[in-house]
Amino acid sequence: MRTQPRSLFDPTLVRPALFAAFRKLDPRHQLRNPVMMVVWVGSAFTTLLFLQAAFGQGEAPAGFILAISLWLWFTVLFANFAEAMAESRGKAQAESLRKARSEVIAKRFIEDPLASGLPRKENGAPGAFFEPVEANGLVKGDFVLCEPGDFIPVDGEAVEGVASVDESAITGESAPVIRESGGDRSAVTGGTRVLSDWLVVRITAMPGETFLDRMIALVEGAKRKKTPNEIALDILLAGLTIVFLFATATLLPFSQFAVKQAGQGAPVPMTMLVALLVCLIPTTIGGLLSAIGIAGMDRMLRANVIATSGRAVEAAGDVSILLLDKTGTITLGNRQATTFIPAEGVTEEALADAAQLASLADETPEGRSIVVLAKEKFRIRERDVHGLSATFVPFSANTRMSGVDLADRKLRKGALDAIESWVAANGGRMPEGVRTAAQTVGRAGGTPLVVASESRVFGVVALKDIVKGGIKERFEEMRRIGIKTIMITGDNPLTAAAIAAEAGVDDFLAEATPEAKLKLIRQYQSEGHLVAMTGDGTNDAPALAQADVAVAMNTGTQAAKEAGNMVDLDSNPTKLLAVVEIGKQLLVTRGALTTFSLANDVAKYFAILPAAFLATYPELGALDVMRLHSPSSAVLSAVIFNALVIVVLIPLALKGVEYLPLPAAKLLSRNLLIYGAGGLVVPFVGIKVIDLLLTVLGI
């Protein structure tokens, strides 16, 4: 069960965000956002105009100028607050991660714990001499012992042992996970705690360079770089700001000229021009832009994905090609026994019995799966090994067989040709039916293990890579949103085709070398596609480094994790769908709020322009469709709405606009209807309501 995220306006987050909003009034901070910098300058300028009006001859009533000035300052503060809230959520999570990485004393081995002949403890752990050392004193290559209750000090790899590990501080999952040496579950993360058994861990990262450290730096947002789309939007907003700045600046000499020509009215006050400028430039999206980007990174982390690149988060929204490594990514990574195919004259139960006996001492995942399958199908329980006087024969790369020697017979299981030679040496022969069954299993993408007792062949145990549950449905979802899935594997084309069909991918690349993966990615990139890849092995590292979005599995090798620009802490290859959705949600949110920001300028034209020039050109009264109370209340209402709309949209910026898996054209039409039309209508209503309140209050 995942830990519940904090509410959007948790008091423990709001208080620090309020203080940060005032600290961000520093003009050096405001310079990063050209739109809000203009508002800041306008706020400072109207403050000076108020002081002039308060202590001398002002261009407008001091109370009116003060009200405009205060609401302009509030506009800047609200924008700062939105950014600070997004950062505050990340910093709060970073603080909890720091607590998870409290000072740890590690048990560092002085001798090599893997050396033969060393004493062992009662629990089987190496008894080689070790010394207590602080986690910060460890270096790459050190070996440490982690027993129940111990925190794993730094990221590493389990090289001996198997243990239940609590990773809730990192992943948010309360259920413990199994970590063991070898295979795809050997990676361990600093700050997690061993619950049972023991592990010998080889340190693979220096303190300060761990994934926990990267996560803390990420969520604090201190090093977040702007993405190309964000930079492009900044340029657009800066361009619009400059255009409106020049347009507004020309209104002062125009109004002076108009007054002389018409012989009535008065020039537009500078205060009103500043208010007009602030209302016309895209302050809504300008104030929320940073919050949207930071919140997108925060949502990625809440999906248990460490993104080491902000650009990758946004690129995920435009991914059209997804490459997936097969072993450990699409499949479970270990072959499992699925079927017993008996030889002629042999019952399936007799084959299962012989296969289980031959596998009792086989600690490989394949061997354990044979024992389990025999139990499930025929209720064959574990035997009294001592009562059987059994001598187990481990697997050998030379013989390519393993098995057991009993008092009355010898059992072996292994490759077809290896068993055939062994049976022939014992005076038997391989039945054609068994040979055909083994070949059929191989053509279907499985691995056949033949079981025999000296001269007698019992049949075939079919092993196959097990496709992870629910993955076919997830690939179908990816197909609906326009993402092509391609499985890459080192298997032969026959095996690859069988797994690809079962998993439901669109295409596959068989017998894939690291060079072939690189070539495929570059080919798609040259065609204009953004390519994402998930992988977990060292052989995936070059392709991960080339991909635009590279999600490495946390249970994968260190090389894969260092090559990727994201790490999935859950090691779930289908998580890329969530990554893509978060990326698309980031783009949709930014686009929707930009549309709303630009659309709501229309109502401000109808509010401020008639108010500014009504005395000189009474005909402009026809534009006052909202029938606002007075020029002063019209301008003040527009400024207040301009500030408050930022506050109202903060939850949407932090949570994100809902992403629906629709074609791009439909999604655009939907958002234009909601946020474009909404941006036109809402300000008319909002400004009118504020004007009525100001009138009732006599302001």
KETI-777752 format. One line per 8 residues: for each residue x, y, z of C-alpha. Coordinates in steps of 0.1 Angstrom, whole numbers. Each point is the difference from the previous one (the first is absolute). Example, Ala and Ser with C-alpha at 12.3 -4.5 7.8 and 13.67 -1.06 7.14 Angstrom:
<pts>
123/-45/78 | 14/34/-7
</pts>
This chain:
<pts>
0/0/0 | 15/33/-11 | 3/28/25 | -25/27/-4 | 13/33/-15 | -5/32/19 | -31/21/-8 | 6/29/-24
-3/26/28 | 14/-19/29 | 8/27/27 | 35/-15/5 | 6/9/-37 | -19/33/-2 | 19/17/28 | 35/-4/-14
-14/8/-35 | -14/34/13 | 34/10/14 | 17/-11/-32 | -25/21/-20 | 13/31/17 | 37/-11/-4 | -6/-4/-37
-8/37/-3 | 37/4/-4 | 4/16/-35 | 28/-24/-8 | -25/-28/3 | -26/18/-20 | 24/5/-29 | -4/-37/-8
-36/6/-11 | -3/30/-23 | -38/2/3 | 0/2/38 | 30/23/-1 | -22/25/-19 | -27/-3/27 | 27/5/27
12/32/-17 | -36/12/-4 | -6/-7/37 | 31/20/10 | -9/28/-24 | -36/4/13 | 13/-1/35 | 21/31/-8
-30/16/-16 | -20/-6/32 | 28/16/21 | -1/30/-24 | -38/2/4 | 2/-4/38 | 26/27/5 | -6/23/-29
-20/4/-32 | -9/-34/-14 | -13/-9/-34 | -30/-18/15 | -16/-3/35 | 25/-16/24 | -25/-26/11 | -5/-12/-35
38/-2/-7 | 6/-18/33 | -27/-26/-9 | 15/-7/-34 | 35/-2/14 | -10/-24/28 | -18/-23/-25 | 30/0/-23
22/-10/28 | -25/-27/9 | 2/-12/-36 | 38/-5/3 | -4/-16/34 | -27/-24/-12 | 23/-11/-29 | 29/-5/25
-24/-19/22 | -9/-24/-28 | 36/-7/-7 | 9/-3/37 | -29/-25/5 | 13/-22/-27 | 35/2/15 | -13/-5/35
-16/-33/-8 | 33/-12/-15 | 21/12/29 | -24/-16/25 | 5/-33/-17 | 38/6/-1 | 0/6/37 | -18/-33/6
26/-17/-22 | 28/15/20 | -15/-15/31 | 0/-33/-17 | 37/4/-7 | 7/8/37 | 36/-7/11 | 7/-37/-6
27/-21/16 | 10/-27/-25 | 17/-34/7 | 29/2/-25 | 20/-32/-6 | 37/1/4 | 5/-33/-18 | -16/-10/-32
-33/-16/11 | -2/-20/-32 | 33/-18/6 | -3/-37/6 | 7/-16/33 | -12/29/21 | -21/-8/31 | -38/4/0
-25/12/25 | -29/-20/12 | -22/17/-26 | 24/-8/-28 | 14/35/-4 | 37/4/-4 | 19/2/33 | 29/18/-14
12/28/22 | -17/33/-6 | 2/35/15 | -26/27/7 | 3/30/-23 | -22/30/-8 | -18/-2/-33 | 19/31/-12
32/-19/5 | -8/-27/-25 | 16/-1/-35 | -9/-19/-32 | 9/-36/2 | -4/-3/38 | -19/-30/13 | -25/4/28
-22/-24/20 | -37/9/3 | -20/-20/26 | -36/4/13 | -6/35/12 | 30/14/-18 | -3/29/-25 | 18/-5/-33
25/28/2 | 6/9/-37 | -12/-12/-34 | 15/-34/-8 | -4/-35/-14 | -8/-31/20 | 28/-25/-7 | -10/-27/25
-32/-8/20 | -37/7/-4 | -20/23/22 | -34/17/4 | 6/38/-3 | -23/29/10 | 2/26/-28 | -30/21/12
22/30/7 | 11/1/-36 | -30/-14/-20 | -29/7/23 | -10/-37/-2 | -6/-16/34 | 4/-36/-12 | 36/-13/4
19/-12/-31 | 25/-28/-4 | 36/8/-9 | 24/-27/-8 | 34/-5/-16 | 0/-7/-37 | -29/6/-25 | -19/32/-3
-8/5/37 | 35/7/13 | 0/38/0 | -6/16/34 | -5/36/9 | 15/20/28 | -25/9/27 | -20/-32/-3
-1/-25/30 | 5/-38/1 | -29/-17/17 | 11/-36/0 | 30/-23/-9 | 32/18/-12 | 18/14/-30 | 36/6/-8
0/33/-20 | 27/13/-22 | -1/38/-1 | -4/14/-35 | -5/37/7 | 18/26/21 | -20/18/27 | -13/32/-16
-4/-17/-34 | -28/-24/9 | -34/-1/-15 | -14/13/33 | 23/30/-3 | -11/6/-36 | -36/-3/11 | 5/26/27
17/24/-25 | -28/-6/-25 | -29/6/23 | 15/32/14 | 0/12/-36 | 32/20/5 | 16/-13/-31 | -30/-4/-22
8/13/-35 | -27/14/-23 | -10/-23/-29 | -1/12/-37 | -37/3/1 | 1/20/32 | 27/23/-16 | -21/4/-31
-30/10/21 | 22/24/19 | 9/16/-32 | -36/3/-11 | -10/15/33 | 29/24/-1 | -10/10/-36 | -36/7/10
12/20/30 | 22/22/-22 | -28/5/-25 | -25/11/27 | 27/21/16 | 5/20/-32 | -37/2/-6 | -7/12/35
29/25/-1 | -15/16/-32 | -34/6/18 | 14/28/22 | 10/23/-29 | -31/-11/-19 | -23/10/29 | 17/34/4
-4/6/-37 | -37/-12/1 | -8/24/29 | 14/29/-19 | -19/-10/-32 | -33/-7/18 | 3/29/24 | -14/-21/29
11/-26/24 | 35/-6/15 | 30/-20/-9 | 0/-36/12 | 17/-3/34 | 32/-20/1 | -15/-22/27 | -28/-10/-24
25/-7/-27 | 21/-22/23 | -32/-19/10 | -9/-4/-37 | 34/-14/-8 | 0/-25/28 | -35/-11/-9 | 9/-5/-37
32/-18/3 | -3/-38/6 | 4/3/38 | -21/-31/8 | 22/-25/-19 | 31/21/9 | -8/-4/37 | -8/-37/-2
27/-12/-25 | 26/-9/26 | -25/-17/22 | -12/-21/-29 | 35/-12/-8 | 10/-8/36 | -33/-17/6 | 5/-22/-30
34/-12/14 | -18/-5/34 | -27/-22/-16 | 28/-21/-17 | 16/-6/33 | -34/-9/16 | -2/-27/-28 | 32/-14/15
21/11/-29 | 32/20/5 | 5/23/-29 | 36/13/-2 | -10/23/-29 | -28/24/-2 | 2/-1/-37 | -7/-37/1
-33/6/19 | -13/23/-27 | 14/-21/-29 | -21/-29/14 | -31/19/-10 | 10/-2/-37 | 13/-36/-1 | -12/-20/-30
24/-30/1 | 6/-23/30 | 27/-26/1 | -2/-26/27 | 26/-26/10 | -16/-34/3 | 16/-18/29 | -9/15/33
-20/28/-17 | -28/-17/-20 | 6/-34/16 | 7/-8/36 | 36/-8/-9 | 0/-36/12 | -13/-29/-20 | -28/-19/17
-13/-35/-5 | -34/1/-16 | -7/-35/-15 | 9/-37/5 | 0/-18/-34 | 4/-38/8 | 16/-25/-23 | -22/-28/-15
-9/-25/27 | 8/25/28 | -27/18/20 | 3/37/5 | 0/-6/38 | 30/-24/-3 | 19/26/-20 | -9/27/26
12/-23/28 | 33/-7/-17 | 5/37/-9 | -7/11/35 | 24/-25/15 | 27/11/-24 | -6/37/10 | -2/-2/38
36/13/4 | -2/24/-30 | -2/35/16 | -2/17/-34 | -34/17/-8 | -5/-26/-27 | 5/-29/24 | -22/15/27
-28/5/-26 | 1/-37/-10 | -5/-9/37 | -28/24/3 | -18/-11/-32 | 1/-36/11 | -16/10/33 | -27/21/-16
-10/-26/-27 | 3/-33/19 | 3/10/37 | 35/-16/1 | 15/13/32 | 36/4/11 | 17/-33/7 | 20/-12/29
34/6/-16 | 19/-18/27 | -23/-30/-1 | 6/-3/-37 | 38/-3/5 | 2/25/-29 | 33/14/-14 | -7/32/-20
19/7/-32 | 3/38/-6 | -2/15/-35 | 33/1/-19 | 8/20/-30 | 18/-30/-14 | -28/-26/4 | -29/25/-3
-20/-22/23 | -9/-1/37 | -19/-26/20 | 1/-25/29 | 14/-34/7 | -23/-22/21 | 6/-34/14 | -19/-17/-29
4/23/-29 | 16/32/-14 | -21/29/-13 | 13/28/-22 | -16/30/-17 | 17/22/-27 | 3/10/-36 | -12/-25/-26
34/-9/-15 | 16/-3/35 | -27/-24/13 | 0/-19/-33 | 37/-7/4 | -4/-10/37 | -29/-23/-9 | 20/-16/-28
29/-6/23 | -24/-19/23 | -13/-22/-28 | -31/19/-9 | -12/23/-28 | -19/33/-5 | -36/-6/-11 | -10/19/-31
-31/14/17 | 22/16/27 | 23/14/-26 | -29/15/-19 | -15/14/32 | 33/17/9 | 3/15/-34 | -36/13/1
6/16/34 | 31/17/-15 | -19/13/-30 | -26/15/22 | 26/21/18 | 4/-23/30 | 29/-20/14 | -4/-39/2
15/-19/28 | 0/-38/-5 | -4/-22/31 | 15/-36/0 | 9/-28/24 | 30/-17/-15 | -13/-19/-31 | -36/12/4
-12/34/-12 | -30/14/18 | -7/30/-21 | 4/38/-4 | -5/29/25 | -8/31/-19 | 16/32/14 | -9/34/-13
5/37/7 | -31/12/18 | -14/32/-13 | -8/24/28 | -37/1/9 | -21/28/-15 | 28/12/-23 | -20/-8/-32
-28/23/11 | 24/27/8 | 16/-3/-35 | -34/4/-15 | -5/32/19 | 34/12/-14 | -12/-8/-35 | -32/20/5
20/31/9 | 23/-4/-30 | 31/-17/15 | 15/-29/-20 | 15/-27/23 | 31/-20/-11 | 14/-29/19 | 38/-5/-2
16/-32/10 | 30/-22/-6 | -22/-30/-6 | -3/-17/-34 | -28/13/-23 | -22/-30/8 | 0/5/37 | -2/38/-4
-31/-3/-22 | -18/-23/25 | 7/24/29 | -9/31/-20 | -33/-15/-10 | -9/-10/35 | 10/34/14 | -18/19/-27
28/23/-12 | -1/15/-34 | 34/-12/-12 | 31/-17/12 | 38/0/-6 | 15/-35/5 | 36/-9/5 | 6/36/10
35/11/8 | 7/33/17 | 10/13/-34 | -33/-11/-16 | -20/17/28 | 20/33/-6 | -6/-2/-37 | -37/-5/4
-4/29/24 | 21/23/-23 | -21/-10/-30 | -33/10/17 | 16/32/13 | 11/9/-35 | -36/-4/-11 | -11/26/26
-12/-23/27 | 7/5/37 | 11/-34/13 | -5/-15/35 | 16/-31/12 | -1/-21/32 | 27/-24/9 | 18/-16/29
32/-15/-13 | 35/12/-6 | -5/-9/-37 | -29/25/0 | 22/29/12 | 11/13/-34 | -36/1/-13 | -12/16/32
26/27/-4 | -12/7/-36 | -38/0/7 | -18/32/5 | -18/-15/31 | 19/-28/16 | -16/-17/30 | 23/-25/17
-14/-26/25 | 12/5/36 | 6/-37/2 | 23/2/-30 | 37/5/-3 | 19/31/11 | 10/6/-36 | -36/1/-12
-10/24/28 | 28/24/-7 | -7/0/-37 | -37/8/4 | -15/34/7 | -28/-16/22 | 0/-29/24 | -31/-19/8
1/-9/37 | -28/-26/-5 | 19/-17/-28 | -33/-2/-20 | 6/4/-38 | -36/10/-5 | 7/30/22 | 11/18/-31
-37/4/-8 | -3/20/32 | 32/19/-9 | -15/9/-34 | -33/10/15 | 17/23/25 | 21/15/-28 | -32/6/-21
-18/13/30 | 28/26/5 | -3/11/-36 | -38/1/1 | 0/19/33 | 23/26/-14 | -19/3/-32 | -34/2/17
11/27/24 | 17/20/-27 | -32/-1/-21 | -20/11/31 | 25/28/7 | -1/14/-35 | -38/-3/-3 | -8/18/32
17/32/-14 | -31/7/-20 | -22/9/30 | 27/23/13 | -1/20/-33 | -37/5/5 | 6/11/37 | 31/23/-2
0/16/-34 | -35/16/4 | 10/11/35 | 32/16/-13 | -14/19/-29 | -37/5/9 | 5/37/10 | 17/8/-33
-21/-23/-23 | -35/-5/16 | -8/-23/-30 | 23/-27/16 | -27/-5/26 | -16/-24/-25 | 30/-24/8 | -10/0/37
-21/-32/-5 | 4/-9/37 | -14/34/11 | 26/5/26 | -7/26/27 | 27/25/-8 | 34/3/-18 | 18/-4/33
-19/-31/11 | 4/-15/-35 | 37/3/1 | 3/-13/36 | -24/-29/-7 | 21/-11/-30 | 32/2/21 | -15/-19/29
-13/-27/-23 | 34/-2/-17 | 16/-8/34 | -27/-23/14 | -2/-22/-31 | 36/-11/7 | -10/-12/35 | -30/-18/-14
21/-19/-25 | 28/-10/23 | -17/-34/9 | -4/-7/-37 | 37/9/-7 | 11/-23/28 | -23/-29/-8 | 1/3/-37
-27/0/-26 | -15/-35/-5 | 16/-17/-29 | -23/-22/-21 | 13/-25/-25 | -16/17/-30 | 14/9/-35 | 19/33/0
-27/18/-20 | -28/-10/23 | 21/9/31 | 7/34/-15 | -36/6/-8 | -11/-10/35 | 25/22/17 | -8/30/-23
-36/-4/9 | 6/-2/37 | 29/23/6 | -4/22/-30 | -37/6/4 | 4/0/37 | 27/26/-2 | -24/22/-20
-30/-3/22 | 14/-3/36 | 16/34/1 | -32/18/-11 | -18/-16/29 | 29/4/25 | 7/37/-8 | -38/8/2
-3/-17/34 | 31/17/14 | -14/34/-13 | -33/-6/18 | 18/-9/32 | 21/32/-2 | -31/20/-6 | -19/-16/30
30/6/22 | 3/36/-11 | 36/-4/-12
</pts>
